[in-house]
């Protein structure tokens, strides 16, 4: 109805074409896992910043949920040699 570049106020959650959501609550954890994997494949192994702007969660709940969800999909260790090949 309003297109991809929806210019309505962010508070119009019901009628916006999209809205910010906490990690794992908008896009699935599979999507986030794919993003983190792609970053690692291309050599990025640094900071993951959480920008919490979810309009339907409190600051504490949105941030806590994002941290919890990211912890389950982060790659923490360096890859070992390809022992199976």
N, CA, C and O atoms as a Maestro MAE file, in Angstrom:
{
 s_m_m2io_version
 :::
 2.0.0
}

f_m_ct {
 s_m_title
 :::
 protein
 m_atom[340] {
  # First column is atom index #
  i_m_mmod_type
  r_m_x_coord
  r_m_y_coord
  r_m_z_coord
  i_m_residue_number
  s_m_chain_name
  s_m_pdb_residue_name
  s_m_pdb_atom_name
  i_m_atomic_number
  :::
  1 25 0.827 -1.198 0.000 1 A "UNK " " N  " 7
  2 3 0.000 0.000 0.000 1 A "UNK " " CA " 6
  3 2 0.871 1.262 0.000 1 A "UNK " " C  " 6
  4 15 0.594 2.203 -0.743 1 A "UNK " " O  " 8
  5 25 1.921 1.286 0.829 2 A "UNK " " N  " 7
  6 3 2.783 2.460 0.903 2 A "UNK " " CA " 6
  7 2 4.147 2.234 0.266 2 A "UNK " " C  " 6
  8 15 4.959 3.156 0.205 2 A "UNK " " O  " 8
  9 25 4.407 1.031 -0.206 3 A "UNK " " N  " 7
  10 3 5.655 0.741 -0.900 3 A "UNK " " CA " 6
  11 2 6.816 0.474 0.031 3 A "UNK " " C  " 6
  12 15 6.707 0.610 1.250 3 A "UNK " " O  " 8
  13 25 7.921 0.092 -0.565 4 A "UNK " " N  " 7
  14 3 9.111 -0.272 0.182 4 A "UNK " " CA " 6
  15 2 9.704 0.914 0.943 4 A "UNK " " C  " 6
  16 15 10.259 0.735 2.027 4 A "UNK " " O  " 8
  17 25 9.593 2.103 0.395 5 A "UNK " " N  " 7
  18 3 10.119 3.291 1.070 5 A "UNK " " CA " 6
  19 2 9.019 4.004 1.845 5 A "UNK " " C  " 6
  20 15 8.849 5.219 1.742 5 A "UNK " " O  " 8
  21 25 8.291 3.237 2.609 6 A "UNK " " N  " 7
  22 3 7.187 3.743 3.417 6 A "UNK " " CA " 6
  23 2 7.651 4.920 4.274 6 A "UNK " " C  " 6
  24 15 8.557 4.771 5.094 6 A "UNK " " O  " 8
  25 25 7.044 6.070 4.092 7 A "UNK " " N  " 7
  26 3 7.460 7.280 4.804 7 A "UNK " " CA " 6
  27 2 6.530 7.639 5.967 7 A "UNK " " C  " 6
  28 15 6.602 8.745 6.503 7 A "UNK " " O  " 8
  29 25 5.659 6.704 6.355 8 A "UNK " " N  " 7
  30 3 4.794 6.948 7.505 8 A "UNK " " CA " 6
  31 2 5.639 7.012 8.777 8 A "UNK " " C  " 6
  32 15 6.757 6.499 8.799 8 A "UNK " " O  " 8
  33 25 5.126 7.626 9.818 9 A "UNK " " N  " 7
  34 3 5.847 7.601 11.099 9 A "UNK " " CA " 6
  35 2 6.067 6.162 11.555 9 A "UNK " " C  " 6
  36 15 5.226 5.293 11.328 9 A "UNK " " O  " 8
  37 25 7.204 5.922 12.200 10 A "UNK " " N  " 7
  38 3 7.520 4.574 12.690 10 A "UNK " " CA " 6
  39 2 6.478 4.075 13.695 10 A "UNK " " C  " 6
  40 15 6.336 2.869 13.894 10 A "UNK " " O  " 8
  41 25 5.759 4.987 14.319 11 A "UNK " " N  " 7
  42 3 4.746 4.595 15.305 11 A "UNK " " CA " 6
  43 2 3.498 3.986 14.657 11 A "UNK " " C  " 6
  44 15 2.671 3.408 15.361 11 A "UNK " " O  " 8
  45 25 3.346 4.100 13.353 12 A "UNK " " N  " 7
  46 3 2.199 3.525 12.641 12 A "UNK " " CA " 6
  47 2 2.483 2.054 12.310 12 A "UNK " " C  " 6
  48 15 2.459 1.662 11.143 12 A "UNK " " O  " 8
  49 25 2.744 1.262 13.317 13 A "UNK " " N  " 7
  50 3 3.156 -0.128 13.125 13 A "UNK " " CA " 6
  51 2 2.123 -0.921 12.326 13 A "UNK " " C  " 6
  52 15 2.497 -1.736 11.482 13 A "UNK " " O  " 8
  53 25 0.866 -0.705 12.571 14 A "UNK " " N  " 7
  54 3 -0.184 -1.490 11.908 14 A "UNK " " CA " 6
  55 2 -0.244 -1.254 10.402 14 A "UNK " " C  " 6
  56 15 -0.590 -2.170 9.656 14 A "UNK " " O  " 8
  57 25 0.080 -0.062 9.943 15 A "UNK " " N  " 7
  58 3 -0.106 0.256 8.526 15 A "UNK " " CA " 6
  59 2 1.192 0.437 7.752 15 A "UNK " " C  " 6
  60 15 1.153 0.634 6.537 15 A "UNK " " O  " 8
  61 25 2.332 0.375 8.416 16 A "UNK " " N  " 7
  62 3 3.608 0.522 7.704 16 A "UNK " " CA " 6
  63 2 3.893 -0.716 6.857 16 A "UNK " " C  " 6
  64 15 3.464 -1.818 7.198 16 A "UNK " " O  " 8
  65 25 4.615 -0.532 5.758 17 A "UNK " " N  " 7
  66 3 5.024 -1.647 4.912 17 A "UNK " " CA " 6
  67 2 6.076 -2.503 5.622 17 A "UNK " " C  " 6
  68 15 6.186 -3.698 5.346 17 A "UNK " " O  " 8
  69 25 6.835 -1.914 6.518 18 A "UNK " " N  " 7
  70 3 7.861 -2.633 7.292 18 A "UNK " " CA " 6
  71 2 8.093 -1.871 8.588 18 A "UNK " " C  " 6
  72 15 7.734 -0.700 8.709 18 A "UNK " " O  " 8
  73 25 8.693 -2.547 9.544 19 A "UNK " " N  " 7
  74 3 9.036 -1.914 10.811 19 A "UNK " " CA " 6
  75 2 10.274 -2.593 11.380 19 A "UNK " " C  " 6
  76 15 10.532 -3.763 11.096 19 A "UNK " " O  " 8
  77 25 11.031 -1.868 12.173 20 A "UNK " " N  " 7
  78 3 12.204 -2.450 12.810 20 A "UNK " " CA " 6
  79 2 11.764 -3.503 13.816 20 A "UNK " " C  " 6
  80 15 10.774 -3.316 14.523 20 A "UNK " " O  " 8
  81 25 12.504 -4.619 13.882 21 A "UNK " " N  " 7
  82 3 12.226 -5.667 14.864 21 A "UNK " " CA " 6
  83 2 13.530 -6.142 15.469 21 A "UNK " " C  " 6
  84 15 14.589 -6.003 14.857 21 A "UNK " " O  " 8
  85 25 13.461 -6.695 16.651 22 A "UNK " " N  " 7
  86 3 14.636 -7.242 17.313 22 A "UNK " " CA " 6
  87 2 15.129 -8.469 16.559 22 A "UNK " " C  " 6
  88 15 14.362 -9.122 15.851 22 A "UNK " " O  " 8
  89 25 16.400 -8.776 16.711 23 A "UNK " " N  " 7
  90 3 17.008 -9.920 16.027 23 A "UNK " " CA " 6
  91 2 16.226 -11.195 16.339 23 A "UNK " " C  " 6
  92 15 16.032 -11.546 17.503 23 A "UNK " " O  " 8
  93 25 15.788 -11.870 15.308 24 A "UNK " " N  " 7
  94 3 15.039 -13.115 15.458 24 A "UNK " " CA " 6
  95 2 13.542 -12.933 15.558 24 A "UNK " " C  " 6
  96 15 12.806 -13.920 15.567 24 A "UNK " " O  " 8
  97 25 13.073 -11.709 15.632 25 A "UNK " " N  " 7
  98 3 11.625 -11.460 15.775 25 A "UNK " " CA " 6
  99 2 11.003 -10.911 14.493 25 A "UNK " " C  " 6
  100 15 9.781 -10.885 14.351 25 A "UNK " " O  " 8
  101 25 11.833 -10.480 13.578 26 A "UNK " " N  " 7
  102 3 11.359 -10.032 12.266 26 A "UNK " " CA " 6
  103 2 11.774 -11.083 11.254 26 A "UNK " " C  " 6
  104 15 10.963 -11.889 10.798 26 A "UNK " " O  " 8
  105 25 13.054 -11.057 10.912 27 A "UNK " " N  " 7
  106 3 13.631 -12.131 10.101 27 A "UNK " " CA " 6
  107 2 13.952 -13.297 11.025 27 A "UNK " " C  " 6
  108 15 14.252 -13.105 12.203 27 A "UNK " " O  " 8
  109 25 13.887 -14.485 10.488 28 A "UNK " " N  " 7
  110 3 14.142 -15.681 11.292 28 A "UNK " " CA " 6
  111 2 15.608 -15.771 11.701 28 A "UNK " " C  " 6
  112 15 16.466 -15.098 11.129 28 A "UNK " " O  " 8
  113 25 15.883 -16.603 12.690 29 A "UNK " " N  " 7
  114 3 17.269 -16.829 13.093 29 A "UNK " " CA " 6
  115 2 18.060 -17.473 11.964 29 A "UNK " " C  " 6
  116 15 19.279 -17.313 11.905 29 A "UNK " " O  " 8
  117 25 17.394 -18.202 11.062 30 A "UNK " " N  " 7
  118 3 18.092 -18.772 9.905 30 A "UNK " " CA " 6
  119 2 18.645 -17.654 9.019 30 A "UNK " " C  " 6
  120 15 19.777 -17.746 8.544 30 A "UNK " " O  " 8
  121 25 17.864 -16.611 8.796 31 A "UNK " " N  " 7
  122 3 18.330 -15.470 8.000 31 A "UNK " " CA " 6
  123 2 19.539 -14.826 8.669 31 A "UNK " " C  " 6
  124 15 20.529 -14.523 8.003 31 A "UNK " " O  " 8
  125 25 19.464 -14.614 9.984 32 A "UNK " " N  " 7
  126 3 20.581 -14.013 10.711 32 A "UNK " " CA " 6
  127 2 21.798 -14.930 10.708 32 A "UNK " " C  " 6
  128 15 22.926 -14.449 10.607 32 A "UNK " " O  " 8
  129 25 21.594 -16.232 10.816 33 A "UNK " " N  " 7
  130 3 22.691 -17.182 10.756 33 A "UNK " " CA " 6
  131 2 23.371 -17.126 9.391 33 A "UNK " " C  " 6
  132 15 24.598 -17.181 9.304 33 A "UNK " " O  " 8
  133 25 22.587 -17.016 8.335 34 A "UNK " " N  " 7
  134 3 23.142 -16.900 6.983 34 A "UNK " " CA " 6
  135 2 23.968 -15.621 6.842 34 A "UNK " " C  " 6
  136 15 25.014 -15.626 6.192 34 A "UNK " " O  " 8
  137 25 23.506 -14.535 7.445 35 A "UNK " " N  " 7
  138 3 24.241 -13.262 7.392 35 A "UNK " " CA " 6
  139 2 25.581 -13.399 8.113 35 A "UNK " " C  " 6
  140 15 26.616 -12.988 7.588 35 A "UNK " " O  " 8
  141 25 25.561 -13.973 9.306 36 A "UNK " " N  " 7
  142 3 26.788 -14.137 10.086 36 A "UNK " " CA " 6
  143 2 27.752 -15.079 9.363 36 A "UNK " " C  " 6
  144 15 28.960 -14.842 9.361 36 A "UNK " " O  " 8
  145 25 27.233 -16.135 8.755 37 A "UNK " " N  " 7
  146 3 28.082 -17.048 7.992 37 A "UNK " " CA " 6
  147 2 28.720 -16.338 6.806 37 A "UNK " " C  " 6
  148 15 29.907 -16.525 6.543 37 A "UNK " " O  " 8
  149 25 27.953 -15.530 6.090 38 A "UNK " " N  " 7
  150 3 28.495 -14.786 4.945 38 A "UNK " " CA " 6
  151 2 29.591 -13.813 5.395 38 A "UNK " " C  " 6
  152 15 30.612 -13.674 4.722 38 A "UNK " " O  " 8
  153 25 29.379 -13.149 6.519 39 A "UNK " " N  " 7
  154 3 30.407 -12.248 7.039 39 A "UNK " " CA " 6
  155 2 31.697 -13.011 7.314 39 A "UNK " " C  " 6
  156 15 32.782 -12.540 6.972 39 A "UNK " " O  " 8
  157 25 31.586 -14.179 7.925 40 A "UNK " " N  " 7
  158 3 32.772 -14.989 8.244 40 A "UNK " " CA " 6
  159 2 33.453 -15.482 6.969 40 A "UNK " " C  " 6
  160 15 34.680 -15.456 6.876 40 A "UNK " " O  " 8
  161 25 32.672 -15.930 5.991 41 A "UNK " " N  " 7
  162 3 33.232 -16.418 4.719 41 A "UNK " " CA " 6
  163 2 34.100 -15.345 4.067 41 A "UNK " " C  " 6
  164 15 35.142 -15.653 3.487 41 A "UNK " " O  " 8
  165 25 33.676 -14.094 4.159 42 A "UNK " " N  " 7
  166 3 34.410 -13.008 3.532 42 A "UNK " " CA " 6
  167 2 35.405 -12.328 4.466 42 A "UNK " " C  " 6
  168 15 35.904 -11.243 4.167 42 A "UNK " " O  " 8
  169 25 35.693 -12.972 5.602 43 A "UNK " " N  " 7
  170 3 36.782 -12.526 6.453 43 A "UNK " " CA " 6
  171 2 36.424 -11.596 7.595 43 A "UNK " " C  " 6
  172 15 37.313 -11.170 8.333 43 A "UNK " " O  " 8
  173 25 35.156 -11.269 7.764 44 A "UNK " " N  " 7
  174 3 34.787 -10.383 8.870 44 A "UNK " " CA " 6
  175 2 34.635 -11.193 10.149 44 A "UNK " " C  " 6
  176 15 33.862 -12.149 10.209 44 A "UNK " " O  " 8
  177 25 35.379 -10.797 11.162 45 A "UNK " " N  " 7
  178 3 35.302 -11.461 12.468 45 A "UNK " " CA " 6
  179 2 35.547 -10.401 13.532 45 A "UNK " " C  " 6
  180 15 36.547 -10.448 14.248 45 A "UNK " " O  " 8
  181 25 34.638 -9.455 13.629 46 A "UNK " " N  " 7
  182 3 34.824 -8.345 14.536 46 A "UNK " " CA " 6
  183 2 33.513 -8.082 15.268 46 A "UNK " " C  " 6
  184 15 32.871 -9.026 15.729 46 A "UNK " " O  " 8
  185 25 33.116 -6.866 15.380 47 A "UNK " " N  " 7
  186 3 31.983 -6.451 16.197 47 A "UNK " " CA " 6
  187 2 30.650 -6.696 15.491 47 A "UNK " " C  " 6
  188 15 30.511 -6.449 14.293 47 A "UNK " " O  " 8
  189 25 29.675 -7.184 16.255 48 A "UNK " " N  " 7
  190 3 28.278 -7.202 15.824 48 A "UNK " " CA " 6
  191 2 27.547 -6.214 16.731 48 A "UNK " " C  " 6
  192 15 27.455 -6.429 17.940 48 A "UNK " " O  " 8
  193 25 27.039 -5.157 16.164 49 A "UNK " " N  " 7
  194 3 26.352 -4.128 16.942 49 A "UNK " " CA " 6
  195 2 24.844 -4.336 16.862 49 A "UNK " " C  " 6
  196 15 24.304 -4.657 15.804 49 A "UNK " " O  " 8
  197 25 24.184 -4.149 17.979 50 A "UNK " " N  " 7
  198 3 22.721 -4.257 18.026 50 A "UNK " " CA " 6
  199 2 22.149 -2.848 18.098 50 A "UNK " " C  " 6
  200 15 22.446 -2.086 19.018 50 A "UNK " " O  " 8
  201 25 21.331 -2.521 17.119 51 A "UNK " " N  " 7
  202 3 20.630 -1.236 17.130 51 A "UNK " " CA " 6
  203 2 19.159 -1.558 17.398 51 A "UNK " " C  " 6
  204 15 18.440 -2.015 16.509 51 A "UNK " " O  " 8
  205 25 18.731 -1.318 18.616 52 A "UNK " " N  " 7
  206 3 17.378 -1.717 19.019 52 A "UNK " " CA " 6
  207 2 16.389 -0.584 18.767 52 A "UNK " " C  " 6
  208 15 16.432 0.458 19.422 52 A "UNK " " O  " 8
  209 25 15.497 -0.809 17.806 53 A "UNK " " N  " 7
  210 3 14.444 0.170 17.490 53 A "UNK " " CA " 6
  211 2 13.098 -0.525 17.325 53 A "UNK " " C  " 6
  212 15 12.231 -0.042 16.598 53 A "UNK " " O  " 8
  213 25 12.926 -1.650 17.994 54 A "UNK " " N  " 7
  214 3 11.689 -2.417 17.884 54 A "UNK " " CA " 6
  215 2 10.568 -1.671 18.610 54 A "UNK " " C  " 6
  216 15 10.643 -1.480 19.824 54 A "UNK " " O  " 8
  217 25 9.523 -1.243 17.878 55 A "UNK " " N  " 7
  218 3 8.483 -0.419 18.492 55 A "UNK " " CA " 6
  219 2 7.482 -1.183 19.352 55 A "UNK " " C  " 6
  220 15 6.660 -0.563 20.027 55 A "UNK " " O  " 8
  221 25 7.533 -2.522 19.343 56 A "UNK " " N  " 7
  222 3 6.547 -3.259 20.142 56 A "UNK " " CA " 6
  223 2 7.169 -3.951 21.347 56 A "UNK " " C  " 6
  224 15 6.506 -4.731 22.031 56 A "UNK " " O  " 8
  225 25 8.459 -3.664 21.610 57 A "UNK " " N  " 7
  226 3 9.124 -4.230 22.786 57 A "UNK " " CA " 6
  227 2 9.776 -3.121 23.600 57 A "UNK " " C  " 6
  228 15 10.182 -2.089 23.065 57 A "UNK " " O  " 8
  229 25 9.866 -3.353 24.893 58 A "UNK " " N  " 7
  230 3 10.579 -2.405 25.748 58 A "UNK " " CA " 6
  231 2 12.063 -2.443 25.395 58 A "UNK " " C  " 6
  232 15 12.519 -3.368 24.723 58 A "UNK " " O  " 8
  233 25 12.802 -1.457 25.838 59 A "UNK " " N  " 7
  234 3 14.243 -1.424 25.605 59 A "UNK " " CA " 6
  235 2 14.886 -2.692 26.160 59 A "UNK " " C  " 6
  236 15 15.655 -3.359 25.468 59 A "UNK " " O  " 8
  237 25 14.569 -3.020 27.409 60 A "UNK " " N  " 7
  238 3 15.187 -4.189 28.049 60 A "UNK " " CA " 6
  239 2 14.823 -5.496 27.348 60 A "UNK " " C  " 6
  240 15 15.699 -6.316 27.074 60 A "UNK " " O  " 8
  241 25 13.546 -5.694 27.059 61 A "UNK " " N  " 7
  242 3 13.146 -6.955 26.434 61 A "UNK " " CA " 6
  243 2 13.733 -7.089 25.028 61 A "UNK " " C  " 6
  244 15 14.250 -8.150 24.676 61 A "UNK " " O  " 8
  245 25 13.661 -6.048 24.237 62 A "UNK " " N  " 7
  246 3 14.185 -6.101 22.868 62 A "UNK " " CA " 6
  247 2 15.680 -6.362 22.832 62 A "UNK " " C  " 6
  248 15 16.151 -7.182 22.044 62 A "UNK " " O  " 8
  249 25 16.430 -5.669 23.679 63 A "UNK " " N  " 7
  250 3 17.878 -5.851 23.718 63 A "UNK " " CA " 6
  251 2 18.237 -7.229 24.262 63 A "UNK " " C  " 6
  252 15 19.099 -7.910 23.706 63 A "UNK " " O  " 8
  253 25 17.589 -7.640 25.335 64 A "UNK " " N  " 7
  254 3 17.855 -8.954 25.927 64 A "UNK " " CA " 6
  255 2 17.560 -10.068 24.930 64 A "UNK " " C  " 6
  256 15 18.325 -11.025 24.815 64 A "UNK " " O  " 8
  257 25 16.460 -9.940 24.220 65 A "UNK " " N  " 7
  258 3 16.083 -10.961 23.238 65 A "UNK " " CA " 6
  259 2 17.075 -10.992 22.073 65 A "UNK " " C  " 6
  260 15 17.458 -12.067 21.611 65 A "UNK " " O  " 8
  261 25 17.486 -9.821 21.602 66 A "UNK " " N  " 7
  262 3 18.461 -9.758 20.506 66 A "UNK " " CA " 6
  263 2 19.780 -10.407 20.923 66 A "UNK " " C  " 6
  264 15 20.361 -11.174 20.156 66 A "UNK " " O  " 8
  265 25 20.257 -10.104 22.133 67 A "UNK " " N  " 7
  266 3 21.500 -10.700 22.635 67 A "UNK " " CA " 6
  267 2 21.357 -12.209 22.733 67 A "UNK " " C  " 6
  268 15 22.226 -12.949 22.273 67 A "UNK " " O  " 8
  269 25 20.273 -12.664 23.324 68 A "UNK " " N  " 7
  270 3 20.036 -14.098 23.492 68 A "UNK " " CA " 6
  271 2 19.989 -14.810 22.142 68 A "UNK " " C  " 6
  272 15 20.595 -15.868 21.972 68 A "UNK " " O  " 8
  273 25 19.278 -14.232 21.194 69 A "UNK " " N  " 7
  274 3 19.166 -14.844 19.868 69 A "UNK " " CA " 6
  275 2 20.508 -14.867 19.144 69 A "UNK " " C  " 6
  276 15 20.860 -15.875 18.532 69 A "UNK " " O  " 8
  277 25 21.259 -13.773 19.205 70 A "UNK " " N  " 7
  278 3 22.560 -13.738 18.539 70 A "UNK " " CA " 6
  279 2 23.540 -14.730 19.145 70 A "UNK " " C  " 6
  280 15 24.343 -15.326 18.428 70 A "UNK " " O  " 8
  281 25 23.482 -14.910 20.452 71 A "UNK " " N  " 7
  282 3 24.390 -15.857 21.111 71 A "UNK " " CA " 6
  283 2 24.228 -17.269 20.562 71 A "UNK " " C  " 6
  284 15 25.196 -18.027 20.518 71 A "UNK " " O  " 8
  285 25 23.021 -17.630 20.143 72 A "UNK " " N  " 7
  286 3 22.776 -18.995 19.661 72 A "UNK " " CA " 6
  287 2 23.320 -19.226 18.255 72 A "UNK " " C  " 6
  288 15 23.483 -20.376 17.847 72 A "UNK " " O  " 8
  289 25 23.605 -18.167 17.510 73 A "UNK " " N  " 7
  290 3 24.038 -18.348 16.118 73 A "UNK " " CA " 6
  291 2 25.414 -17.771 15.808 73 A "UNK " " C  " 6
  292 15 25.906 -17.930 14.692 73 A "UNK " " O  " 8
  293 25 26.040 -17.109 16.768 74 A "UNK " " N  " 7
  294 3 27.370 -16.552 16.535 74 A "UNK " " CA " 6
  295 2 28.400 -17.665 16.359 74 A "UNK " " C  " 6
  296 15 28.310 -18.718 16.991 74 A "UNK " " O  " 8
  297 25 29.363 -17.419 15.503 75 A "UNK " " N  " 7
  298 3 30.476 -18.342 15.305 75 A "UNK " " CA " 6
  299 2 31.625 -17.809 16.142 75 A "UNK " " C  " 6
  300 15 32.142 -16.727 15.864 75 A "UNK " " O  " 8
  301 25 32.031 -18.548 17.158 76 A "UNK " " N  " 7
  302 3 33.015 -18.050 18.112 76 A "UNK " " CA " 6
  303 2 34.440 -18.525 17.842 76 A "UNK " " C  " 6
  304 15 35.397 -17.800 18.115 76 A "UNK " " O  " 8
  305 25 34.585 -19.720 17.316 77 A "UNK " " N  " 7
  306 3 35.912 -20.301 17.137 77 A "UNK " " CA " 6
  307 2 36.379 -20.182 15.699 77 A "UNK " " C  " 6
  308 15 35.572 -20.113 14.772 77 A "UNK " " O  " 8
  309 25 37.701 -20.158 15.524 78 A "UNK " " N  " 7
  310 3 38.284 -20.198 14.194 78 A "UNK " " CA " 6
  311 2 38.021 -21.570 13.585 78 A "UNK " " C  " 6
  312 15 37.952 -22.573 14.294 78 A "UNK " " O  " 8
  313 25 37.878 -21.600 12.275 79 A "UNK " " N  " 7
  314 3 37.686 -22.884 11.605 79 A "UNK " " CA " 6
  315 2 38.963 -23.705 11.701 79 A "UNK " " C  " 6
  316 15 40.067 -23.167 11.621 79 A "UNK " " O  " 8
  317 25 38.804 -25.009 11.872 80 A "UNK " " N  " 7
  318 3 39.969 -25.892 11.889 80 A "UNK " " CA " 6
  319 2 40.275 -26.328 10.463 80 A "UNK " " C  " 6
  320 15 39.543 -25.987 9.533 80 A "UNK " " O  " 8
  321 25 41.332 -27.062 10.295 81 A "UNK " " N  " 7
  322 3 41.651 -27.568 8.955 81 A "UNK " " CA " 6
  323 2 40.530 -28.513 8.515 81 A "UNK " " C  " 6
  324 15 39.800 -29.054 9.345 81 A "UNK " " O  " 8
  325 25 40.408 -28.700 7.223 82 A "UNK " " N  " 7
  326 3 39.354 -29.563 6.681 82 A "UNK " " CA " 6
  327 2 39.750 -31.018 6.867 82 A "UNK " " C  " 6
  328 15 40.212 -31.669 5.930 82 A "UNK " " O  " 8
  329 25 39.570 -31.519 8.069 83 A "UNK " " N  " 7
  330 3 39.974 -32.873 8.433 83 A "UNK " " CA " 6
  331 2 39.226 -33.944 7.661 83 A "UNK " " C  " 6
  332 15 39.698 -35.076 7.560 83 A "UNK " " O  " 8
  333 25 38.068 -33.603 7.117 84 A "UNK " " N  " 7
  334 3 37.247 -34.590 6.415 84 A "UNK " " CA " 6
  335 2 37.608 -34.706 4.927 84 A "UNK " " C  " 6
  336 15 37.130 -35.608 4.239 84 A "UNK " " O  " 8
  337 25 38.457 -33.784 4.432 85 A "UNK " " N  " 7
  338 3 38.798 -33.802 2.994 85 A "UNK " " CA " 6
  339 2 40.235 -34.212 2.771 85 A "UNK " " C  " 6
  340 15 40.688 -34.279 1.628 85 A "UNK " " O  " 8
  :::
 }
 m_bond[339] {
  # First column is bond index #
  i_m_from
  i_m_to
  i_m_order
  :::
  1 1 2 1
  2 2 3 1
  3 3 4 2
  4 3 5 1
  5 5 6 1
  6 6 7 1
  7 7 8 2
  8 7 9 1
  9 9 10 1
  10 10 11 1
  11 11 12 2
  12 11 13 1
  13 13 14 1
  14 14 15 1
  15 15 16 2
  16 15 17 1
  17 17 18 1
  18 18 19 1
  19 19 20 2
  20 19 21 1
  21 21 22 1
  22 22 23 1
  23 23 24 2
  24 23 25 1
  25 25 26 1
  26 26 27 1
  27 27 28 2
  28 27 29 1
  29 29 30 1
  30 30 31 1
  31 31 32 2
  32 31 33 1
  33 33 34 1
  34 34 35 1
  35 35 36 2
  36 35 37 1
  37 37 38 1
  38 38 39 1
  39 39 40 2
  40 39 41 1
  41 41 42 1
  42 42 43 1
  43 43 44 2
  44 43 45 1
  45 45 46 1
  46 46 47 1
  47 47 48 2
  48 47 49 1
  49 49 50 1
  50 50 51 1
  51 51 52 2
  52 51 53 1
  53 53 54 1
  54 54 55 1
  55 55 56 2
  56 55 57 1
  57 57 58 1
  58 58 59 1
  59 59 60 2
  60 59 61 1
  61 61 62 1
  62 62 63 1
  63 63 64 2
  64 63 65 1
  65 65 66 1
  66 66 67 1
  67 67 68 2
  68 67 69 1
  69 69 70 1
  70 70 71 1
  71 71 72 2
  72 71 73 1
  73 73 74 1
  74 74 75 1
  75 75 76 2
  76 75 77 1
  77 77 78 1
  78 78 79 1
  79 79 80 2
  80 79 81 1
  81 81 82 1
  82 82 83 1
  83 83 84 2
  84 83 85 1
  85 85 86 1
  86 86 87 1
  87 87 88 2
  88 87 89 1
  89 89 90 1
  90 90 91 1
  91 91 92 2
  92 91 93 1
  93 93 94 1
  94 94 95 1
  95 95 96 2
  96 95 97 1
  97 97 98 1
  98 98 99 1
  99 99 100 2
  100 99 101 1
  101 101 102 1
  102 102 103 1
  103 103 104 2
  104 103 105 1
  105 105 106 1
  106 106 107 1
  107 107 108 2
  108 107 109 1
  109 109 110 1
  110 110 111 1
  111 111 112 2
  112 111 113 1
  113 113 114 1
  114 114 115 1
  115 115 116 2
  116 115 117 1
  117 117 118 1
  118 118 119 1
  119 119 120 2
  120 119 121 1
  121 121 122 1
  122 122 123 1
  123 123 124 2
  124 123 125 1
  125 125 126 1
  126 126 127 1
  127 127 128 2
  128 127 129 1
  129 129 130 1
  130 130 131 1
  131 131 132 2
  132 131 133 1
  133 133 134 1
  134 134 135 1
  135 135 136 2
  136 135 137 1
  137 137 138 1
  138 138 139 1
  139 139 140 2
  140 139 141 1
  141 141 142 1
  142 142 143 1
  143 143 144 2
  144 143 145 1
  145 145 146 1
  146 146 147 1
  147 147 148 2
  148 147 149 1
  149 149 150 1
  150 150 151 1
  151 151 152 2
  152 151 153 1
  153 153 154 1
  154 154 155 1
  155 155 156 2
  156 155 157 1
  157 157 158 1
  158 158 159 1
  159 159 160 2
  160 159 161 1
  161 161 162 1
  162 162 163 1
  163 163 164 2
  164 163 165 1
  165 165 166 1
  166 166 167 1
  167 167 168 2
  168 167 169 1
  169 169 170 1
  170 170 171 1
  171 171 172 2
  172 171 173 1
  173 173 174 1
  174 174 175 1
  175 175 176 2
  176 175 177 1
  177 177 178 1
  178 178 179 1
  179 179 180 2
  180 179 181 1
  181 181 182 1
  182 182 183 1
  183 183 184 2
  184 183 185 1
  185 185 186 1
  186 186 187 1
  187 187 188 2
  188 187 189 1
  189 189 190 1
  190 190 191 1
  191 191 192 2
  192 191 193 1
  193 193 194 1
  194 194 195 1
  195 195 196 2
  196 195 197 1
  197 197 198 1
  198 198 199 1
  199 199 200 2
  200 199 201 1
  201 201 202 1
  202 202 203 1
  203 203 204 2
  204 203 205 1
  205 205 206 1
  206 206 207 1
  207 207 208 2
  208 207 209 1
  209 209 210 1
  210 210 211 1
  211 211 212 2
  212 211 213 1
  213 213 214 1
  214 214 215 1
  215 215 216 2
  216 215 217 1
  217 217 218 1
  218 218 219 1
  219 219 220 2
  220 219 221 1
  221 221 222 1
  222 222 223 1
  223 223 224 2
  224 223 225 1
  225 225 226 1
  226 226 227 1
  227 227 228 2
  228 227 229 1
  229 229 230 1
  230 230 231 1
  231 231 232 2
  232 231 233 1
  233 233 234 1
  234 234 235 1
  235 235 236 2
  236 235 237 1
  237 237 238 1
  238 238 239 1
  239 239 240 2
  240 239 241 1
  241 241 242 1
  242 242 243 1
  243 243 244 2
  244 243 245 1
  245 245 246 1
  246 246 247 1
  247 247 248 2
  248 247 249 1
  249 249 250 1
  250 250 251 1
  251 251 252 2
  252 251 253 1
  253 253 254 1
  254 254 255 1
  255 255 256 2
  256 255 257 1
  257 257 258 1
  258 258 259 1
  259 259 260 2
  260 259 261 1
  261 261 262 1
  262 262 263 1
  263 263 264 2
  264 263 265 1
  265 265 266 1
  266 266 267 1
  267 267 268 2
  268 267 269 1
  269 269 270 1
  270 270 271 1
  271 271 272 2
  272 271 273 1
  273 273 274 1
  274 274 275 1
  275 275 276 2
  276 275 277 1
  277 277 278 1
  278 278 279 1
  279 279 280 2
  280 279 281 1
  281 281 282 1
  282 282 283 1
  283 283 284 2
  284 283 285 1
  285 285 286 1
  286 286 287 1
  287 287 288 2
  288 287 289 1
  289 289 290 1
  290 290 291 1
  291 291 292 2
  292 291 293 1
  293 293 294 1
  294 294 295 1
  295 295 296 2
  296 295 297 1
  297 297 298 1
  298 298 299 1
  299 299 300 2
  300 299 301 1
  301 301 302 1
  302 302 303 1
  303 303 304 2
  304 303 305 1
  305 305 306 1
  306 306 307 1
  307 307 308 2
  308 307 309 1
  309 309 310 1
  310 310 311 1
  311 311 312 2
  312 311 313 1
  313 313 314 1
  314 314 315 1
  315 315 316 2
  316 315 317 1
  317 317 318 1
  318 318 319 1
  319 319 320 2
  320 319 321 1
  321 321 322 1
  322 322 323 1
  323 323 324 2
  324 323 325 1
  325 325 326 1
  326 326 327 1
  327 327 328 2
  328 327 329 1
  329 329 330 1
  330 330 331 1
  331 331 332 2
  332 331 333 1
  333 333 334 1
  334 334 335 1
  335 335 336 2
  336 335 337 1
  337 337 338 1
  338 338 339 1
  339 339 340 2
  :::
 }
}
